[in-house]
Amino acid sequence: AVWDVKTRQKIESLGDSDVNKQDLGIAVAFGPKGKLAALPGPNNTIIIQSIIGNRNVMKLSGIKLFSKRIVFSPDGRRIAACDHRQIVLWELANPSQPQIIRAGKCVVWNLLFSPDGKFLFTGEGTFVVVREAATGLELIRLQGAERMEALAVSPDGRSVATGGSTAITSWDLETKR
């Protein structure tokens, strides 16, 4: 459900027969303008829905497993999703040709775009990986102490923080410390 925080009233219920309700709590993302939501769909798809009216706008395919995380780029033109040991990126203007980025040996648990949309941050096992969002090229790999349960990037994009079951770690991306 979508709630108005000020009035505490339910605005809309997301999901219909095309949404995989079993996985709704695992992956859901709002578009940057708050008008769209991305939800897990049946048969390893992602459904893009209009918040008001609960109307399916688009169905994205290209993932092999269900996605644990879905994120919109800050400009709303792209969506990224974790798919086990890979990241799938869709250009919403041309969603039939998703970009697949192989993550290697570690499962991708978290992902997010930098505030300017130029970089993609992923939590892969105990590593934070910074990639060019346009190409998927790995730029930085930082070793953490434990598997990342949470991942955050500072508003200026210069720092990244991770949270696990017992520790929170942060790095300055220039010094990598």
C-alpha positions as CSV (number, residue, x, y, z in Angstrom):
1,A,0.0,0.0,0.0
2,V,1.0,3.6,-0.5
3,W,0.3,5.9,2.4
4,D,0.3,9.7,2.7
5,V,2.6,10.4,5.6
6,K,1.0,13.7,6.5
7,T,-2.6,12.5,6.6
8,R,-1.7,8.9,7.4
9,Q,-4.3,7.8,4.9
10,K,-3.9,5.0,2.4
11,I,-3.6,6.5,-1.1
12,E,-3.4,3.3,-3.2
13,S,-2.8,-0.4,-3.0
14,L,0.0,-1.5,-5.3
15,G,0.0,-4.8,-7.1
16,D,-2.6,-6.8,-9.0
17,S,-2.7,-10.2,-10.5
18,D,0.6,-9.5,-12.4
19,V,2.6,-8.7,-9.3
20,N,4.4,-11.5,-7.4
21,K,2.9,-10.7,-4.0
22,Q,5.1,-13.3,-2.4
23,D,8.2,-11.1,-3.1
24,L,6.6,-7.6,-2.6
25,G,8.4,-7.0,0.7
26,I,11.8,-7.9,-0.8
27,A,11.9,-5.5,-3.7
28,V,9.9,-2.3,-4.3
29,A,11.2,1.1,-5.6
30,F,9.6,4.5,-6.2
31,G,10.5,6.4,-9.3
32,P,12.2,9.8,-8.6
33,K,9.0,11.8,-9.2
34,G,7.0,9.4,-7.0
35,K,4.5,8.6,-9.8
36,L,5.8,5.1,-10.6
37,A,6.8,2.0,-8.6
38,A,8.8,-1.0,-9.6
39,L,7.6,-4.3,-8.2
40,P,8.6,-8.0,-8.7
41,G,6.4,-9.7,-11.3
42,P,5.6,-13.3,-12.3
43,N,8.1,-15.4,-14.2
44,N,11.1,-13.3,-13.2
45,T,9.9,-10.0,-14.4
46,I,9.6,-6.5,-13.0
47,I,6.4,-4.6,-13.2
48,I,6.4,-0.8,-13.5
49,Q,3.1,0.6,-12.1
50,S,1.5,4.0,-11.9
51,I,1.0,4.8,-8.2
52,I,-2.3,6.5,-8.8
53,G,-4.7,4.1,-10.5
54,N,-2.6,1.0,-9.9
55,R,-2.1,0.6,-13.7
56,N,0.7,-1.5,-15.2
57,V,2.9,0.8,-17.4
58,M,5.6,-1.7,-18.4
59,K,6.9,-5.2,-17.8
60,L,10.6,-5.8,-17.8
61,S,12.2,-9.1,-18.5
62,G,15.8,-10.3,-18.5
63,I,16.3,-11.5,-15.0
64,K,16.9,-15.2,-14.2
65,L,15.9,-15.3,-10.6
66,F,13.6,-13.0,-8.5
67,S,15.2,-9.7,-7.7
68,K,16.0,-8.8,-4.1
69,R,16.6,-5.2,-4.9
70,I,15.2,-2.8,-7.6
71,V,16.3,0.8,-8.0
72,F,15.5,3.7,-10.3
73,S,18.2,6.0,-11.5
74,P,17.9,9.6,-10.1
75,D,16.6,10.8,-13.5
76,G,14.1,8.0,-13.7
77,R,15.4,6.8,-17.1
78,R,16.9,3.5,-15.9
79,I,16.1,0.7,-13.6
80,A,18.7,-1.7,-12.1
81,A,18.0,-4.9,-10.3
82,C,20.1,-7.5,-8.5
83,D,19.9,-11.0,-10.0
84,H,22.0,-13.4,-8.0
85,R,25.5,-12.9,-9.4
86,Q,24.7,-10.2,-11.9
87,I,23.1,-6.8,-12.2
88,V,20.5,-6.1,-14.9
89,L,20.0,-2.5,-16.2
90,W,17.1,-1.4,-18.4
91,E,16.8,1.9,-20.3
92,L,13.1,2.5,-19.9
93,A,13.0,4.1,-23.4
94,N,14.2,0.8,-24.8
95,P,13.5,-2.0,-22.2
96,S,13.8,-4.9,-24.6
97,Q,17.6,-4.8,-24.6
98,P,18.7,-5.0,-20.9
99,Q,22.4,-4.6,-20.1
100,I,23.8,-7.5,-18.0
101,I,26.7,-6.9,-15.7
102,R,28.4,-10.0,-14.3
103,A,29.3,-9.6,-10.7
104,G,31.7,-12.5,-10.3
105,K,31.7,-15.1,-7.5
106,C,29.7,-13.1,-5.0
107,V,25.9,-12.7,-4.8
108,V,24.7,-9.1,-5.3
109,W,22.7,-8.2,-2.2
110,N,22.3,-4.5,-2.6
111,L,22.6,-1.8,-5.3
112,L,21.9,1.9,-5.8
113,F,22.8,4.7,-8.1
114,S,25.0,7.6,-7.1
115,P,23.0,10.9,-6.6
116,D,24.1,12.1,-10.1
117,G,23.3,8.7,-11.7
118,K,26.8,8.3,-13.1
119,F,27.8,5.4,-10.8
120,L,26.3,2.2,-9.6
121,F,27.2,0.9,-6.2
122,T,26.7,-2.8,-5.3
123,G,27.1,-4.9,-2.2
124,E,28.6,-8.2,-3.4
125,G,29.2,-10.6,-0.6
126,T,31.6,-8.6,1.7
127,F,32.6,-6.1,-1.0
128,V,31.3,-2.7,-2.1
129,V,31.8,-2.3,-5.8
130,V,31.6,1.0,-7.6
131,R,30.9,0.9,-11.4
132,E,30.3,3.3,-14.2
133,A,26.5,3.2,-14.6
134,A,26.7,3.6,-18.4
135,T,29.1,0.8,-19.0
136,G,29.2,-1.4,-15.9
137,L,33.0,-1.0,-15.8
138,E,34.3,-1.8,-12.3
139,L,36.2,1.3,-10.9
140,I,36.6,0.5,-7.2
141,R,36.3,-2.6,-5.0
142,L,36.3,-2.2,-1.2
143,Q,36.6,-5.1,1.2
144,G,34.1,-5.0,4.1
145,A,34.1,-7.1,7.3
146,E,30.8,-8.9,6.6
147,R,28.0,-9.4,4.1
148,M,26.2,-6.1,3.5
149,E,22.7,-5.9,4.6
150,A,22.4,-2.2,3.9
151,L,24.2,0.2,1.5
152,A,24.1,4.0,1.4
153,V,25.8,6.7,-0.6
154,S,26.3,10.3,0.7
155,P,24.3,13.0,-1.1
156,D,27.6,14.3,-2.6
157,G,28.5,10.8,-3.8
158,R,31.9,11.0,-2.1
159,S,31.3,8.4,0.7
160,V,29.7,5.0,0.9
161,A,28.5,3.2,4.1
162,T,27.5,-0.4,4.6
163,G,25.7,-2.1,7.4
164,G,25.9,-5.7,8.3
165,S,24.6,-7.8,11.2
166,T,27.3,-6.5,13.6
167,A,29.0,-3.5,12.1
168,I,28.6,-0.3,10.1
169,T,31.5,0.7,7.9
170,S,32.0,3.8,5.9
171,W,34.6,4.8,3.2
172,D,35.8,8.0,1.6
173,L,35.8,7.1,-2.1
174,E,38.8,9.3,-2.9
175,T,41.1,7.7,-0.3
176,K,39.4,4.3,-0.3
177,R,39.5,4.4,3.6
